[in-house]
Amino acid sequence: MIFLLDTHLLLWAAAGSNRLPPRAADLIQDEANQLLFSAASIWEVAIKAGLNRPDFKVSAGRLRRALFENGYDELPISGRHAAAIANLPDIHKDPFDRILVAQAQVEDLTLCTSDSVLTSYPGSIELF
């Protein structure tokens, strides 16, 4: 299967954090799965690290390189993705999460997240 991981799952996986749920670790380690990260996640890390957020203490460039080195594929943000945000119900205010939901919907992907609010959106969203 093809999975788009949200930013926190990516950060926890990259850091080897014990915050990464075991089920998510199993999904990530399963070589049958294709793992994607969004350009939006790299953008989010760059912005929030620049704001000195304690949960974003990583270089966006280093994270991106590490994801590629570990077999992830990058999902660019397209105009179709951005336009699809207009069709989302007003459930979540975070623009990074909203673009991830839109990307998953447009590309027919399963979005893997640790944010229970995102499961209120239509589409394939897996909570970890």
MDTraj code that builds the backbone (N, CA, C; nanometers):
import mdtraj as md
import numpy as np

residues = "MET ILE PHE LEU LEU ASP THR HIS LEU LEU LEU TRP ALA ALA ALA GLY SER ASN ARG LEU PRO PRO ARG ALA ALA ASP LEU ILE GLN ASP GLU ALA ASN GLN LEU LEU PHE SER ALA ALA SER ILE TRP GLU VAL ALA ILE LYS ALA GLY LEU ASN ARG PRO ASP PHE LYS VAL SER ALA GLY ARG LEU ARG ARG ALA LEU PHE GLU ASN GLY TYR ASP GLU LEU PRO ILE SER GLY ARG HIS ALA ALA ALA ILE ALA ASN LEU PRO ASP ILE HIS LYS ASP PRO PHE ASP ARG ILE LEU VAL ALA GLN ALA GLN VAL GLU ASP LEU THR LEU CYS THR SER ASP SER VAL LEU THR SER TYR PRO GLY SER ILE GLU LEU PHE".split()
xyz = np.array([
    [0.0841, -0.1191, 0.0000],
    [0.0000, 0.0000, 0.0000],
    [0.0877, 0.1241, 0.0000],
    [0.0252, 0.2359, -0.0344],
    [0.0954, 0.3642, -0.0381],
    [0.0416, 0.4499, 0.0760],
    [0.1336, 0.5019, 0.1573],
    [0.0963, 0.5806, 0.2747],
    [0.1662, 0.7158, 0.2728],
    [0.0904, 0.8196, 0.3066],
    [0.1433, 0.9530, 0.3272],
    [0.1493, 0.9746, 0.4777],
    [0.2684, 0.9993, 0.5314],
    [0.2836, 1.0166, 0.6763],
    [0.2778, 1.1634, 0.7136],
    [0.2107, 1.1924, 0.8245],
    [0.2057, 1.3305, 0.8706],
    [0.3397, 1.3690, 0.9334],
    [0.3553, 1.4958, 0.9605],
    [0.4836, 1.5502, 1.0030],
    [0.5324, 1.4899, 1.1344],
    [0.4446, 1.4781, 1.2327],
    [0.4902, 1.4242, 1.3612],
    [0.5346, 1.2785, 1.3490],
    [0.4630, 1.1967, 1.2742],
    [0.5062, 1.0585, 1.2561],
    [0.6425, 1.0540, 1.1874],
    [0.6646, 1.1416, 1.0898],
    [0.7946, 1.1478, 1.0228],
    [0.9051, 1.1851, 1.1206],
    [0.8788, 1.2864, 1.2030],
    [0.9793, 1.3309, 1.2998],
    [1.0104, 1.2216, 1.4010],
    [0.9064, 1.1568, 1.4518],
    [0.9274, 1.0511, 1.5509],
    [1.0029, 0.9343, 1.4905],
    [0.9692, 0.8977, 1.3672],
    [1.0381, 0.7866, 1.3004],
    [1.1849, 0.8215, 1.2766],
    [1.2110, 0.9425, 1.2297],
    [1.3478, 0.9845, 1.1994],
    [1.4342, 0.9912, 1.3251],
    [1.3727, 1.0308, 1.4360],
    [1.4468, 1.0443, 1.5615],
    [1.4562, 0.9135, 1.6393],
    [1.3850, 0.8111, 1.5930],
    [1.3806, 0.6867, 1.6692],
    [1.3118, 0.7061, 1.8035],
    [1.2149, 0.7955, 1.8054],
    [1.1453, 0.8325, 1.9286],
    [1.0534, 0.7206, 1.9776],
    [1.0443, 0.7102, 2.1097],
    [0.9491, 0.6150, 2.1668],
    [0.8057, 0.6658, 2.1555],
    [0.7886, 0.7875, 2.1046],
    [0.6537, 0.8405, 2.0799],
    [0.5915, 0.7807, 1.9545],
    [0.6744, 0.7205, 1.8684],
    [0.6221, 0.6555, 1.7472],
    [0.5459, 0.5305, 1.7897],
    [0.4154, 0.5277, 1.7633],
    [0.3369, 0.4111, 1.8036],
    [0.3890, 0.2834, 1.7366],
    [0.3872, 0.1713, 1.8085],
    [0.4383, 0.0450, 1.7522],
    [0.3719, 0.0070, 1.6199],
    [0.2427, 0.0327, 1.6071],
    [0.1721, 0.0003, 1.4820],
    [0.2266, 0.0831, 1.3657],
    [0.2608, 0.2091, 1.3935],
    [0.3198, 0.2946, 1.2901],
    [0.4597, 0.2461, 1.2549],
    [0.5362, 0.2049, 1.3551],
    [0.6699, 0.1517, 1.3295],
    [0.6617, 0.0265, 1.2414],
    [0.5638, -0.0590, 1.2683],
    [0.5451, -0.1793, 1.1866],
    [0.5127, -0.1431, 1.0413],
    [0.4245, -0.0442, 1.0227],
    [0.3872, 0.0008, 0.8878],
    [0.5100, 0.0541, 0.8147],
    [0.5909, 0.1329, 0.8843],
    [0.7097, 0.1939, 0.8247],
    [0.8128, 0.0873, 0.7886],
    [0.8276, -0.0139, 0.8715],
    [0.9286, -0.1172, 0.8482],
    [0.8870, -0.2208, 0.7444],
    [0.7598, -0.2245, 0.7107],
    [0.7103, -0.3215, 0.6129],
    [0.7537, -0.2785, 0.4725],
    [0.8452, -0.3527, 0.4138],
    [0.9012, -0.3163, 0.2832],
    [0.7997, -0.3245, 0.1699],
    [0.6846, -0.3850, 0.1949],
    [0.5796, -0.3916, 0.0931],
    [0.5087, -0.2572, 0.0787],
    [0.5242, -0.1695, 0.1779],
    [0.4576, -0.0390, 0.1754],
    [0.5445, 0.0665, 0.1091],
    [0.4803, 0.1542, 0.0321],
    [0.5478, 0.2704, -0.0230],
    [0.5167, 0.3871, 0.0701],
    [0.6213, 0.4522, 0.1203],
    [0.6056, 0.5610, 0.2155],
    [0.6341, 0.6940, 0.1478],
    [0.5416, 0.7878, 0.1673],
    [0.5554, 0.9220, 0.1110],
    [0.5624, 1.0250, 0.2219],
    [0.6365, 1.1326, 0.1937],
    [0.6309, 1.2511, 0.2784],
    [0.5958, 1.3676, 0.1879],
    [0.5238, 1.4615, 0.2428],
    [0.4822, 1.5781, 0.1656],
    [0.5859, 1.6896, 0.1767],
    [0.6010, 1.7637, 0.0681],
    [0.6820, 1.8848, 0.0729],
    [0.6287, 1.9780, 0.1819],
    [0.4984, 1.9681, 0.2109],
    [0.4388, 2.0508, 0.3161],
    [0.4977, 2.0184, 0.4530],
    [0.5334, 1.8930, 0.4768],
    [0.5938, 1.8565, 0.6047],
    [0.7318, 1.9190, 0.6199],
    [0.8081, 1.9216, 0.5121],
    [0.9402, 1.9847, 0.5166],
    [0.9249, 2.1342, 0.5404],
    [0.8276, 2.1944, 0.4746],
    [0.7977, 2.3366, 0.4921],
    [0.7575, 2.3636, 0.6378],
    [0.6720, 2.2777, 0.6929],
    [0.6280, 2.2938, 0.8321],
    [0.7464, 2.2857, 0.9284],
    [0.8349, 2.1889, 0.9075],
    [0.9521, 2.1751, 0.9939],
    [1.0397, 2.2991, 0.9843],
    [1.0616, 2.3486, 0.8631],
    [1.1449, 2.4678, 0.8456],
    [1.0868, 2.5881, 0.9204],
    [0.9568, 2.6076, 0.9087],
    [0.8933, 2.7217, 0.9745],
    [0.8942, 2.7064, 1.1257],
    [0.8519, 2.5906, 1.1753],
    [0.8379, 2.5721, 1.3195],
    [0.9732, 2.5585, 1.3890],
    [1.0730, 2.5045, 1.3219],
    [1.2079, 2.5026, 1.3787],
    [1.2605, 2.6451, 1.3909],
    [1.2297, 2.7278, 1.2899],
    [1.2699, 2.8688, 1.2937],
    [1.2029, 2.9470, 1.4051],
    [1.0893, 2.8989, 1.4512],
    [1.0181, 2.9613, 1.5636],
    [1.0621, 2.9021, 1.6976],
    [1.1624, 2.8137, 1.6925],
    [1.2167, 2.7481, 1.8115],
    [1.1152, 2.6621, 1.8855],
    [1.0251, 2.6005, 1.8118],
    [0.9307, 2.5079, 1.8740],
    [1.0079, 2.3860, 1.9250],
    [0.9864, 2.3465, 2.0488],
    [1.0644, 2.2345, 2.1046],
    [1.0397, 2.1009, 2.0362],
    [0.9244, 2.0840, 1.9730],
    [0.8950, 1.9576, 1.9047],
    [0.9427, 1.9577, 1.7593],
    [1.0134, 2.0634, 1.7188],
    [1.0640, 2.0739, 1.5809],
    [1.2116, 2.1125, 1.5815],
    [1.2909, 2.0454, 1.6619],
    [1.4336, 2.0764, 1.6715],
    [1.5133, 1.9909, 1.5742],
    [1.4914, 2.0130, 1.4466],
    [1.5612, 1.9386, 1.3427],
    [1.5746, 2.0285, 1.2205],
    [1.6796, 2.0069, 1.1465],
    [1.6984, 2.0791, 1.0215],
    [1.6060, 2.0198, 0.9154],
    [1.5302, 2.1054, 0.8491],
    [1.4394, 2.0583, 0.7438],
    [1.5173, 1.9891, 0.6324],
    [1.6311, 2.0437, 0.5957],
    [1.7130, 1.9824, 0.4908],
    [1.7674, 1.8474, 0.5322],
    [1.8106, 1.8370, 0.6565],
    [1.8631, 1.7095, 0.7057],
    [1.7518, 1.6043, 0.7122],
    [1.6337, 1.6459, 0.7584],
    [1.5200, 1.5534, 0.7637],
    [1.4869, 1.5032, 0.6236],
    [1.4814, 1.5934, 0.5268],
    [1.4481, 1.5555, 0.3892],
    [1.5482, 1.4540, 0.3345],
    [1.6771, 1.4812, 0.3538],
    [1.7812, 1.3877, 0.3063],
    [1.7664, 1.2510, 0.3736],
    [1.7410, 1.2521, 0.5049],
    [1.7270, 1.1263, 0.5789],
    [1.6063, 1.0468, 0.5296],
    [1.4975, 1.1158, 0.4978],
    [1.3796, 1.0459, 0.4472],
    [1.4105, 0.9782, 0.3138],
    [1.4779, 1.0499, 0.2243],
    [1.5172, 0.9890, 0.0965],
    [1.6100, 0.8695, 0.1197],
    [1.7072, 0.8855, 0.2102],
    [1.8029, 0.7775, 0.2379],
    [1.7343, 0.6541, 0.2947],
    [1.6188, 0.6738, 0.3566],
    [1.5460, 0.5621, 0.4163],
    [1.4314, 0.5119, 0.3291],
    [1.4324, 0.5518, 0.2011],
    [1.3399, 0.4935, 0.1049],
    [1.2066, 0.5633, 0.0881],
    [1.1887, 0.6784, 0.1504],
    [1.0645, 0.7535, 0.1326],
    [1.0669, 0.8242, -0.0021],
    [0.9493, 0.8505, -0.0559],
    [0.9342, 0.9309, -0.1766],
    [0.8666, 1.0622, -0.1386],
    [0.9042, 1.1679, -0.2085],
    [0.8483, 1.3000, -0.1800],
    [0.7246, 1.3257, -0.2661],
    [0.6208, 1.3796, -0.2039],
    [0.5007, 1.4213, -0.2746],
    [0.5013, 1.5737, -0.2825],
    [0.5254, 1.6293, -0.4023],
    [0.5225, 1.7751, -0.4170],
    [0.3807, 1.8284, -0.3962],
    [0.3704, 1.9556, -0.3695],
    [0.2399, 2.0215, -0.3588],
    [0.2051, 2.0757, -0.4974],
    [0.0882, 2.0375, -0.5476],
    [0.0454, 2.0853, -0.6794],
    [-0.0709, 2.1833, -0.6645],
    [-0.1021, 2.2477, -0.7730],
    [-0.2187, 2.3358, -0.7752],
    [-0.3476, 2.2601, -0.7463],
    [-0.3567, 2.1352, -0.7929],
    [-0.4754, 2.0526, -0.7637],
    [-0.4898, 2.0311, -0.6138],
    [-0.3776, 2.0069, -0.5473],
    [-0.3816, 1.9879, -0.4021],
    [-0.4298, 2.1152, -0.3332],
    [-0.3722, 2.2274, -0.3730],
    [-0.4095, 2.3550, -0.3108],
    [-0.5570, 2.3870, -0.3349],
    [-0.6046, 2.3635, -0.4556],
    [-0.7452, 2.3922, -0.4873],
    [-0.8396, 2.3014, -0.4098],
    [-0.7972, 2.1786, -0.3820],
    [-0.8827, 2.0831, -0.3105],
    [-0.9106, 2.1266, -0.1666],
    [-0.8278, 2.2123, -0.1123],
    [-0.8513, 2.2621, 0.0235],
    [-0.9857, 2.3339, 0.0325],
    [-1.0271, 2.3982, -0.0760],
    [-1.1548, 2.4708, -0.0773],
    [-1.2734, 2.3769, -0.0554],
    [-1.2550, 2.2485, -0.0839],
    [-1.3636, 2.1513, -0.0682],
    [-1.3641, 2.0826, 0.0681],
    [-1.2657, 2.1128, 0.1515],
    [-1.2595, 2.0480, 0.2826],
    [-1.3535, 2.1161, 0.3811],
    [-1.4223, 2.0369, 0.4628],
    [-1.5017, 2.0978, 0.5696],
    [-1.4083, 2.1710, 0.6663],
    [-1.4607, 2.2693, 0.7349],
    [-1.3813, 2.3532, 0.8258],
    [-1.3650, 2.2830, 0.9608],
    [-1.2868, 2.1745, 0.9599],
    [-1.2684, 2.0931, 1.0801],
    [-1.1399, 2.1312, 1.1522],
    [-1.0348, 2.1508, 1.0774],
    [-0.9020, 2.1733, 1.1338],
    [-0.8486, 2.3059, 1.0812],
    [-0.7857, 2.3834, 1.1674],
    [-0.7360, 2.5157, 1.1276],
    [-0.5920, 2.5142, 1.0764],
    [-0.5146, 2.4118, 1.1107],
    [-0.3734, 2.4084, 1.0744],
    [-0.3580, 2.3904, 0.9231],
    [-0.2974, 2.4877, 0.8547],
    [-0.2864, 2.4791, 0.7086],
    [-0.1993, 2.3623, 0.6626],
    [-0.1015, 2.3219, 0.7422],
    [-0.0171, 2.2093, 0.7034],
    [-0.0977, 2.0797, 0.7058],
    [-0.1788, 2.0621, 0.8082],
    [-0.2629, 1.9425, 0.8145],
    [-0.3675, 1.9420, 0.7039],
    [-0.4220, 2.0579, 0.6732],
    [-0.5239, 2.0658, 0.5686],
    [-0.4663, 2.0290, 0.4316],
    [-0.3431, 2.0709, 0.4026],
    [-0.2848, 2.0351, 0.2729],
    [-0.2538, 1.8859, 0.2691],
    [-0.2140, 1.8265, 0.3809],
    [-0.1900, 1.6822, 0.3837],
    [-0.3185, 1.6052, 0.3548],
    [-0.4292, 1.6493, 0.4144],
    [-0.5587, 1.5849, 0.3886],
    [-0.5956, 1.5992, 0.2413],
    [-0.5794, 1.7200, 0.1877],
    [-0.6128, 1.7429, 0.0465],
    [-0.5253, 1.6577, -0.0447],
    [-0.3975, 1.6494, -0.0160],
    [-0.3096, 1.5668, -0.0982],
    [-0.3525, 1.4205, -0.0951],
    [-0.3828, 1.3705, 0.0238],
    [-0.4250, 1.2312, 0.0357],
    [-0.5530, 1.2061, -0.0431],
    [-0.6461, 1.3010, -0.0370],
    [-0.7713, 1.2842, -0.1107],
    [-0.7487, 1.2873, -0.2612],
    [-0.6763, 1.3868, -0.3083],
    [-0.6532, 1.4024, -0.4527],
    [-0.5770, 1.2831, -0.5104],
    [-0.4774, 1.2357, -0.4362],
    [-0.3914, 1.1273, -0.4860],
    [-0.4424, 0.9888, -0.4474],
    [-0.5546, 0.9826, -0.3778],
    [-0.6136, 0.8571, -0.3320],
    [-0.5142, 0.7765, -0.2477],
    [-0.4595, 0.8438, -0.1463],
    [-0.3621, 0.7841, -0.0553],
    [-0.4233, 0.7681, 0.0822],
    [-0.3631, 0.6845, 0.1633],
    [-0.3985, 0.6761, 0.3041],
    [-0.3064, 0.7695, 0.3807],
    [-0.3648, 0.8638, 0.4523],
    [-0.2896, 0.9554, 0.5369],
    [-0.2747, 0.8914, 0.6740],
    [-0.1524, 0.8799, 0.7201],
    [-0.1233, 0.8249, 0.8524],
    [-0.0932, 0.9419, 0.9448],
    [-0.1641, 0.9478, 1.0575],
    [-0.1525, 1.0630, 1.1454],
    [-0.1641, 1.0239, 1.2919],
    [-0.1146, 1.1120, 1.3763],
    [-0.1329, 1.0967, 1.5206],
    [-0.2360, 1.1967, 1.5715],
    [-0.2955, 1.2723, 1.4807],
    [-0.3924, 1.3776, 1.5152],
    [-0.5349, 1.3257, 1.4952],
    [-0.6031, 1.2991, 1.6047],
    [-0.7379, 1.2404, 1.5964],
    [-0.8383, 1.3321, 1.5277],
    [-0.8153, 1.4617, 1.5280],
    [-0.9078, 1.5547, 1.4628],
    [-0.9142, 1.5272, 1.3126],
    [-0.8027, 1.4868, 1.2543],
    [-0.7989, 1.4643, 1.1090],
    [-0.8875, 1.3484, 1.0653],
    [-0.9164, 1.2566, 1.1552],
    [-1.0014, 1.1431, 1.1180],
    [-1.1455, 1.1845, 1.0911],
    [-1.1809, 1.3081, 1.1219],
    [-1.3154, 1.3583, 1.0919],
    [-1.3320, 1.3935, 0.9446],
    [-1.2222, 1.4037, 0.8719],
    [-1.2299, 1.4336, 0.7292],
    [-1.2665, 1.3068, 0.6524],
    [-1.3340, 1.3236, 0.5382],
    [-1.3578, 1.2066, 0.4528],
    [-1.2283, 1.1592, 0.3902],
    [-1.2265, 1.0346, 0.3537],
    [-1.1092, 0.9780, 0.2889],
    [-1.0438, 0.8755, 0.3779],
    [-0.9359, 0.8212, 0.3278],
    [-0.8623, 0.7157, 0.3991],
    [-0.7602, 0.7801, 0.4921],
    [-0.7939, 0.7838, 0.6203],
    [-0.7064, 0.8423, 0.7217],
    [-0.6923, 0.7420, 0.8351],
    [-0.5690, 0.7041, 0.8630],
    [-0.5374, 0.6043, 0.9650],
    [-0.4777, 0.6742, 1.0866],
    [-0.5391, 0.6538, 1.2015],
    [-0.4920, 0.7155, 1.3263],
    [-0.3950, 0.6220, 1.3972],
    [-0.2844, 0.6753, 1.4377],
    [-0.1821, 0.5981, 1.5129],
    [-0.1591, 0.6619, 1.6483],
])
top = md.Topology()
chain = top.add_chain()
for i, resn in enumerate(residues, 1):
    res = top.add_residue(resn, chain, resSeq=i)
    for name in ("N", "CA", "C"):
        top.add_atom(name, md.element.get_by_symbol(name[0]), res)
traj = md.Trajectory(xyz[None], top)
